[in-house]
Amino acid sequence: MEYTEIDKTNLKKLSTVALGTWAIGGSDWGGTDVKQSISTIHHALDLGINVIDTAPAYGRGESEKIVGEAIKNISRDSFYIATKVGLDWSKGDGLVYRNNTKENILKEIDDSLRRLQTDYIDIYQIHWPDPLTPIEETAMTMKSLLDAGKIRAIGVSNFSVEQIETFKKFAPVHTVQPPYNIFEQDFKNELLPYVKNENMTALYYGSICRGLLSGRMTADSKFNGDDLRNADPKFQPDRFPSYINAVEALDKWAKESYGKSIISLAIRWLIDQPISGIALWGARRPEQLNAVEGVGGWRLTEEDYKTIESIVNKYVKEPVGPEFMAPPVRTL
Ligand code: NAP
């Protein structure tokens, strides 16, 4: 396992692979199995993963509750919890709405601490920008939590450079959480150079593109119930085969060049970016994490990045991003 640290905080030695627990929450992923989820979290820790990313919105509290159950008897200083704030499901229509008001943040932090069975959060992240709340109000509230010791680092997710710049007038920003993987590369255009310059840490989400980069899928793969991949444009018949072809070609290249499979390549591709970064690996069954052993001990060269790019461009003629996941803005 390789490690990084978060500048201007006391957070040192964080594993560059983190466990993502959205699927563990069940909603948007066709359900959950609590026992299996807890085993997955324990297995992640056994493998040297010491960062667990969750959010209240994942399973409407369920993911945080499961994380809390899994860690309650484990020494609190042996792992880091990253959770989020600002998605509100109280309207009861099945959707989550962006809500970064002071009132909502102060309510959510206590709910999260209770569900996680802890008295502090290591990385507290604004889940999505909320155009109806002044960034000043959100940032000052986050700063008050940092000053009170309830949180140890402030993060923002799905924010633009401009939004982060505004936020930083009122509170520090230690981490960002953008989507980033071999098939979804928007981050590298504006945000990556900014993060590098500001010496922030990036927690990349969708590292294996919701399983596509695992190498386990075929063009016939099906997803159960409310699984978000049923609505993901990459997984629809008009695009899915081209992505699967790209995965096969990347897997072949990784095996021939490094004796590694596509899933290790997908994570390595993130860790070798020129900034402090942590790849969030979503898993809900322990064995899904075993491939983590193929991630360490090798590096991608600049030439490799170009080759990977050309393989993707050869097969994926109509690329599409993860925008379909953006939650709605509430109405006042
Ligand atoms: P991901 O990590 O790209 O993919 C996760 C899915 O890939 C798993 O649920 C699993 O699906 C499949 N998978 C994992 N390991 C596998 C293996 N070894 N073999 C085959 N399939 C495997 O996507 P993600 O979970 O969306 O993203 C990671 C984390 O980022 C999330 O859990 C969450 O913590 C965070 N996130 C944050 C945001 C945000 O807005 N800030 C948005 C999305 C995600 P199956 O179990 O169905 O096979």
Residues whose N, C-alpha, C, O or C-beta is under 5 A from the ligand:
A	BS01	NAP	G20 T21 W22 A23 D53 T54 H127 S157 Q177 Y204 Y205 G206 S207 I208 C209 R210 G211 S214 R216 L280 W281 G282 A283 E287 Q288 L289
